Amino acid sequence: MHYTSGVDAPPPPGPPPLTPPPLTPPPLTPLTAPSSRARADAASQAAAAEAFPALDALRGLLADDAPFAFRHGGALHVSEVRMRALEALGQLYRAARLPVDELGRVLVRKAMAGEEAVRRAQEALEGLDDARRAEVAGRAGAYLDQRVRPGDDDEREALFAYRVLQELGQVAYREEALDPTTYLTPTQREVAFSQLARERPRPHLCVLAGGELLGYVWREPAGRWVLDFAGVPAAADAVRLTRSVLGGLDPGGVPRVVRDAAGRPRRDEDGALVLDGVVPLDAPDPAEVLRSVAAFLEDPFAVALIEQQ
């Protein structure tokens, strides 16, 4: 999962909101739902809710090779339920500090672009005789109706094509183990960090850990703050901390961090940051907000403010 979220500037002051009674959290979508997308979403919901009773069911989904469709950057892609289950297991195992070696080696692969799946399936089917082509297409169609339940025609075409490739043994997998410190397989790690390759709008804040880039923070022209992070555990921690700073410590904005003559954040005798007022989230210069955000993040993480050229 790739973490991308936003934080809007606070609304104008008004009367205090009414506090509604606490609500019972909605039940998680069943991990045995007939739709592959529903099962994949249920795995993500279980991880987000830290639903540890779902661990056995999630481990069972590691054998679920049913494809589901999603969009990334506006383009349709196809992944498998087991990949979302593996991601959820990594998050839950990390939260509970469980040993990942009990999961053993698992099958993993990167998502496939929908257009690639359609092109490859068409080429593969054209190379078969009529009887074999009908057999493969019939099995793929029946599997979609039973285990996938596509949402629309675009999805159905890509998912049917992907299942055809699976039927023909033309979907390649890697057998990997989760790293006990990152709770990711090498393929998951590669995918997570590849999502951060493109340039972001300036000014922006780069957040790093262990010398690796976790993500970016910047403000859109319309005033919405964007948190764009890789789908790795350390990035999830950075997202939570960043969101707590952007309007979480003070509803009016970010506490203004005092800096010394060299530009370094000042700290008191106890090591706490020295604060002076609040920088509004809609301040004319977003870099002013990012400087204070950076001061709060630079203890557990490394940060770099990239300003306008």
Summary of the structure (lengths in Angstrom):
residues: 309
radius of gyration: 23.1
end to end distance: 31.5
largest distance: 80.6
contacts: 916
relative contact order: 0.13
helix: 41%
strand: 22%
